[in-house]
Amino acid sequence: MNQVMCECGFAARATQEDQVVTDVLAHVRADHPDLAGDVTPDVVRGWIEVVPD
């Protein structure tokens, strides 16, 4: 399972890395718009942790 945890408590989890990236980018746009210009798909991929299901 791929996972990204945000400092605000939001968690994105999915088996597909691309889904986590999509979910995190949507979260950043909605809840952290001041960071939206700096958070790219490659940045999000660097945040992904692989965790047990």
Backbone as a ProteinNet text record, in pm:
[ID]
protein_1_A
[PRIMARY]
MNQVMCECGFAARATQEDQVVTDVLAHVRADHPDLAGDVTPDVVRGWIEVVPD
[TERTIARY]
85.3	0	90.7	59.8	130.8	55.3	128.9	64.9	142.8	68.8	125	40.8	107	40	75.9	-26.4	-5.4	3.5	75.8	87.1	-47.8	-144.3	-276.4	-364.3	-318.7	-395.6	-453.9	-453	-502.5	-411.9	-471.5	-395.2	-446.2	-354.4	-387.8	-325.9	-409.8	-362.6	-425.4	-343.1	-392	-285.4	-328.4	-231.4	-152.2	-214.4	-148.5	-85.4	41.8	113.8	48.3	4.6	-56.3	-182.1	-257.2	-378.4	-342.7	-237.5	-192.9	-149.3	-73.6	-28	-147.8	-245.6	-365.9	-439.2	-455.8	-527.5	-454.5	-323	-244.9	-247.6	-232.9	-237	-372.7	-480.2	-613.5	-625.7	-572.2	-574.6	-496.9	-380.5	-298.1	-371.1	-430.9	-505	-621	-691.3	-810.3	-777.5	-679.4	-655.9	-527.6	-435.3	-308.7	-273.7	-363.6	-341.6	-212.3	-162.1	-36.3	82.7	68.3	175.5	157.8	41.9	6.9	111.1	171.9	270.8	401.1	427.9	554	543.3	422.2	403.3	369.3	465.3	450.8	432	392.3	382.8	513.9	626.8	755.4	780.5	741	754.7	669.7	546.3	456.8	514.6	568.6	627.6	739.6	810.9	915.7	861.3	736.2	671.9	609.3	591.2	519.4	598.4	526.8	580.1	506.3	575	510.5	484.5	356.1	314.5	234.3	225.1	144	-2.7	-73.3	-217.6	-294.1
-116.5	0	123.9	218.4	346.1	447.5	528.8	622.1	752.8	861.5	992.4	1047.8	1089.2	1152.2	1300.6	1385	1529.7	1572	1678.3	1730.6	1769.7	1799.8	1842.3	1724.5	1601.5	1483.8	1409.5	1470.2	1404.9	1286.6	1177.5	1060.9	1016.3	991.2	934.5	795.5	694.6	556.6	489.9	418.6	343.5	243.7	141.2	43.6	100.6	189.9	251.5	385.7	399.6	523	644.8	631	743.9	793.9	704.5	745.9	828.8	788.9	866.1	1005.5	1012	1141.6	1229.9	1174.8	1250.3	1300.3	1212.8	1250.1	1358.7	1346.3	1446.3	1580.6	1580.5	1707.1	1775.6	1699.3	1756.4	1812.4	1741.3	1787.7	1918.9	1924.2	2045.6	2163.4	2143.4	2252.1	2300.7	2207.7	2242.6	2299.3	2239	2273.3	2350.8	2350.7	2421.3	2496.7	2583.7	2647.5	2728	2773.4	2848	2759.8	2629.1	2535.9	2475.1	2498.2	2430	2449.9	2565.3	2589.6	2515.4	2474.8	2408	2256.1	2203.9	2059.6	2001.4	1932.7	1870.1	1719.4	1649.9	1503.7	1438.6	1489.2	1431.8	1455.3	1570.6	1598.6	1500	1480.1	1387.1	1246.5	1203.4	1069.6	1052.1	1158.8	1153.9	1139.6	1173.3	1162.8	1026.4	946.8	819.9	721.1	660.5	551	424	313.8	185.5	123	96.9	43.3	-85.3	-169.7	-291.1	-257.2	-346	-328.4	-333.1
0	0	0	-84.4	-91.2	-5.4	68.3	160.5	168.9	181.8	215.7	328.8	435.1	549.4	549.1	555.9	562.6	708.6	734.3	870.8	928.8	844	891.5	932	905.2	940.4	821.2	704.1	583.2	548.8	504.8	460.8	324.7	234.3	103.5	99.3	71.1	62.3	-59.3	-132.5	-248.8	-290.3	-360	-409.9	-527	-601.5	-717.2	-678	-706.4	-674.8	-739.2	-864.7	-935.4	-865.4	-803.3	-731.6	-608.1	-537.8	-421.6	-466.2	-573.8	-625.6	-659	-728.4	-764.9	-641.3	-542.5	-420	-341.5	-332.2	-258.1	-329.8	-460.4	-534.6	-518.2	-520.2	-498.6	-356.9	-259	-120.6	-106	-165.5	-156.2	-219.1	-335.7	-401.2	-314.3	-250.3	-172.4	-34.6	32.9	173.8	200.7	106.1	122.6	-6.3	-54	-185	-193.6	-79.9	-80.5	-121.2	-110.1	-146.9	-285.3	-346.3	-471.4	-581.2	-589.1	-693.9	-673.2	-549.1	-516.9	-513	-500.6	-486.5	-623.5	-680	-811.3	-793	-897.6	-886.6	-840.4	-887.4	-844.7	-696.3	-644.9	-501.8	-422.6	-465	-394.9	-398	-510.1	-518.7	-416.2	-387.2	-285.9	-144.6	-124.4	7.4	32	-72.2	-58.6	25.9	120.8	200.8	158.4	155.6	130.1	266.8	294.5	423.8	402.9	504.4	491.3	468.3	400.3	377.5	506.4
[MASK]
+++++++++++++++++++++++++++++++++++++++++++++++++++++

